[in-house]
Amino acid sequence: MSDPFENIIKQRYEYSEFDPAEIRATAEGYEFVDLLLEDAEVEQATQELNADADIDAPAWFQSDGSSLTSRDPTMRENWADKSAEFLSSTFGMDRYDAQQLAKKFVGTEHPTDADDVMGIGILDFLGPGELFGIEEGLLQMDRGLAGDSTLDTVIGGGVVALSALASIPILGVPFKFLKKGVQSEVARDIMTTIGEKIESGVEITQQALIDAGQQAEKRLVDKMKGTTLSANPVGAIGDVAVAGAGKLAQKLDQPATDVGNPGVISTRLPTAVNATENPVEETLSIGLESAKSNKEMFNHNVGLLKKYPNVPNKLSKNSDQAAESFIEQAKSNLVWLHNRVPQATRARSKLWYDGARKLTDRWAKEFNLPDTSVAGVIAALSPQRDWFQNVSLAERVITIYSKHQDTLFDKKMASTVKVIFSKPQYASLRKAVKNKKFSELETVEEKAFWLRVHDETYGDRSHRLLTPEGDFGDVVMNAKGEPSGTGWGSLNEISKAITAIEARGDKAILTMAMGTRHKVRNFYNNILDPNNIRGDVTIDTHAVGAALLRAVSGNSREVYHNFGTGPLKSKQPKNWVAAKNSAVNGVQGTYGLYVEAYQRAAKELGILPRELQSITWEAIRGLFPDTFKNAKNINDIDKIWMKFRSGKITIDQARNEIEKRAGGINAPSWE
């Protein structure tokens, strides 16, 4: 008899490089909730759960359409595009090379690379250059006034004034360089830092102490591994003092508000016609308060928790009290799991989002993209992907989009289409991309199709390990000692990633592109602004497992409840009960309860919620690795919790038995 799981995979992807055993081993360890369903089926299944409102464009979306319209290109950008087009069509230059040469001629608005001589182009020494500067300055002032950003208003006004001075023959030359310096990212960072310090009344030299403390902490981690501690104990004592001072300075340096990167988005997205909140103009958060916003939904979802094996039998009938008990137990589990991780490992595993931000900055500079676009690409491609594959796919999208604008859809790519996109439903896309360059495509769906086919045809199927600090390591290997494959998700996810690139930093477009799922939206914020104190938390399958201290997978009831999703009716188990969602408030499932648990635990431990999530994410993967998650082992863990549920053992005894049964917490692969 054929394996139903294998059949679904084959139907979903139409082909696979992996053997059935590898497909199953990969799937069982990760969040494969939606992978088994066509995109339309997922949407259908989700909408079946949204019974409290019609799914349609909300009021804030229907205003005048302007909130979702990308800004028009500036004069400088138009000149650059026309110049690149001329170079490409006349001299046959590669599109990417033509764009880079055009930048040398026209210049760039926000120089980031010293090799670009502050972004100055030939036209900056001619009349058009000053017109460019005046327009760019006025636009930046407008953005500053609209967004209540004093920094943008001041910089924009300075650019306008310096552009006018730069138009003076001969005498204006120094002002050309000064104008570019004011527009540079380095200058912006400096001005932002100084502004923050002045506003908070903190000495500017405090940052130096924070930096020194972080460096000292890193040295201590190395010493704790036994390599240098005994050789220089005096130095270690000094590092302890410096690291402690740095920690204190960091706490004093934290702002009193949650204002951070202006690109952060709401972590819930109301979509109902009668929705009253605007997720673009407001920053809406998912948490306990929003989970309670719909009483009927809250009561229903809390009622689902009472059936979990790790929840005591005598849970209060009062939903508020029952939710409180669940949250406190989850918090306690997270603190316990955090404390079971060695200090040296915690010091690094908490850095996952710092590393993601470092990677974002690297790609933003390399490909001349806004940081919001890079974070958006990574987040959009994250569903059902492990982190290393996620990063690899993001790199492929950004690289192909940036460097293959002038590449033609060729015969090899046409052959690939016959293998992976032969079904009738792809007929229109096959026709749309035939014999076309990437730059000639009209819709994001066509671009997603073209990009996927190009990578499947010419891309290396392996991917690399990434350290918590954001540095690439060796190629990831499978159980056979061979490079592990890299599989794509849906075309819809690739389309969202491309939309993030083309958003050009437009927050309204990014707000919609990241979709309705809390996990993706929180993930985007955590990558973009990891040190924001709003408390955004990425609750994925492993985060649910850590809070429950159970071996769950993407097909687990508790994970479906967290996301507010579920299998199609034809695939639902007997007596299946789904979590409820609210399109009016943009609240889905039990996600908000887990957020509250992570925030409370992080506060108790004195770290950020996203740092706790990173630490426990690694820990739960080490406690319950993919190879552990078979039916017998999962059942054994749940039996231990059932003994606690019935009052036969204490919660501490349950945790200790679970750790013993699982064989302890394995060290992460990057150590």
Secondary structure as GFF3:
##gff-version 3
##sequence-region A 1 671
A	DSSP	alpha_helix	4	13	.	.	.	ID=ss1
A	DSSP	alpha_helix	20	29	.	.	.	ID=ss2
A	DSSP	alpha_helix	39	49	.	.	.	ID=ss3
A	DSSP	three_ten_helix	66	68	.	.	.	ID=ss4
A	DSSP	alpha_helix	75	91	.	.	.	ID=ss5
A	DSSP	alpha_helix	95	106	.	.	.	ID=ss6
A	DSSP	three_ten_helix	114	119	.	.	.	ID=ss7
A	DSSP	three_ten_helix	122	125	.	.	.	ID=ss8
A	DSSP	alpha_helix	127	146	.	.	.	ID=ss9
A	DSSP	alpha_helix	150	166	.	.	.	ID=ss10
A	DSSP	alpha_helix	173	183	.	.	.	ID=ss11
A	DSSP	alpha_helix	185	200	.	.	.	ID=ss12
A	DSSP	alpha_helix	206	224	.	.	.	ID=ss13
A	DSSP	alpha_helix	233	253	.	.	.	ID=ss14
A	DSSP	alpha_helix	288	291	.	.	.	ID=ss15
A	DSSP	alpha_helix	295	305	.	.	.	ID=ss16
A	DSSP	alpha_helix	319	339	.	.	.	ID=ss17
A	DSSP	alpha_helix	343	349	.	.	.	ID=ss18
A	DSSP	alpha_helix	352	367	.	.	.	ID=ss19
A	DSSP	alpha_helix	371	380	.	.	.	ID=ss20
A	DSSP	alpha_helix	387	403	.	.	.	ID=ss21
A	DSSP	alpha_helix	411	420	.	.	.	ID=ss22
A	DSSP	three_ten_helix	424	426	.	.	.	ID=ss23
A	DSSP	alpha_helix	427	433	.	.	.	ID=ss24
A	DSSP	three_ten_helix	438	440	.	.	.	ID=ss25
A	DSSP	alpha_helix	444	458	.	.	.	ID=ss26
A	DSSP	beta_strand	464	466	.	.	.	ID=ss27
A	DSSP	beta_strand	472	475	.	.	.	ID=ss28
A	DSSP	alpha_helix	491	502	.	.	.	ID=ss29
A	DSSP	alpha_helix	507	513	.	.	.	ID=ss30
A	DSSP	alpha_helix	518	528	.	.	.	ID=ss31
A	DSSP	alpha_helix	541	548	.	.	.	ID=ss32
A	DSSP	alpha_helix	557	563	.	.	.	ID=ss33
A	DSSP	three_ten_helix	569	571	.	.	.	ID=ss34
A	DSSP	beta_strand	581	582	.	.	.	ID=ss35
A	DSSP	beta_strand	587	588	.	.	.	ID=ss36
A	DSSP	alpha_helix	591	605	.	.	.	ID=ss37
A	DSSP	alpha_helix	609	623	.	.	.	ID=ss38
A	DSSP	three_ten_helix	626	628	.	.	.	ID=ss39
A	DSSP	alpha_helix	631	645	.	.	.	ID=ss40
A	DSSP	alpha_helix	651	662	.	.	.	ID=ss41
###
